Amino acid sequence: MNPVYEDAGLRMFHGSNKAVLPTFPDASYHSIVTDPPYELGFMGKGWDSTGIAYDVDMWRECYRVLKPGGYLLAFGGTRTWHRIAVAIEDAGFEIR
């Protein structure tokens, strides 16, 4: 997958995590910072009730592309962060 923006080592991709992450090689990133949908159905918007934040397979892909010792920083809603944390832990991450 080609980046939509690239400058001074920064690369930005546009697309679903489920489509973009599998195109990256194993152990290719030091960290991932993400703000997934909070799964609250915000104002009836479909993008905020897809279930992707609870999708263990998606978090496994994040784990796969991180280098050993890499970090994942994932934001979550106050009412749903615990569900995201469980999915992340089930994917193999150590919660700190």
N, C-alpha and C positions, 0 to 999 in steps of 0.2 A: 504494500500500500504506500502511495506517495503522500508526503506531508502537504497540507494546504498552505502552510507557512513555515519558512525556515530562515533563521538568522542567528549568526554567532553561536551555533551549537544548539539552539532552541528549535525544536521541531513540534509542530502542532498538527494533529490529525483530526479529521471530521468524520464522525460516524458512530455507530453503536459500539459499545465495548465488546459485545459479542462478535462483531465483525472485525474490529480493529485488532484486539489483543492477539488472536490466533496468528496474525501475520508477523508478529515480533518473534525473534529467536529466544530460546531459553536463556535465562540469566543475563539479560541485556540491560537492565535498569537498576540504579542504586535506590531509587525511591519512587513511590506513587503517591500523589496527593489527589484525592477525589472527593467530590460532594455529590453522592448519588441521590436520586429522588428519595424523599423521606417516607414515601408510601402512605401518605395521608389523604390522597385523593384531593389535593389542594384545588379548591374552587371547581371541582368536577373535571379537572384536567387529566386526560388519559396518561400523560407522561409521568404523573406522580402516583400511579397505581399499577405499575407494570410488574412489580415483584422482583425486578432486577437487583435491588439492594439486598434481598434475602436469598439470591441465587448462588448457592455454594459453588456451582461450576464456574460462574463468572469470577468469583474470588479465587478459585483454584488457578485460573488463567493469570490473575494478578500475581499470585505466588510463583507461578512458573516463570514469568518474565523477570522477576526480581533476582538480583544477584544474592548469593549467600550473605546473610546479615543485613539485607536491604530492609527498608522500612515502608510500611503502608500507613498513611494518615487518611482516615476516612471520616468525614463529617456525618452526623446523623441527627434526626429530630429528637426532641426531648421525650416524645412519646414512643419512639420506635428505635432508638439507638441500641437497645438491648437485643433486638432481633437481628440487626445488622451485625453486632458483635458476635452473636452465636454463629451466624453464617460464615463470618470471617474466620473464627476459630475452627469451625468444622472443615474449612478449606486447608488448614494446616498452619495457620499463623499462631504465634504466641501473643496473647493480649497483654499489653503493658499499660 
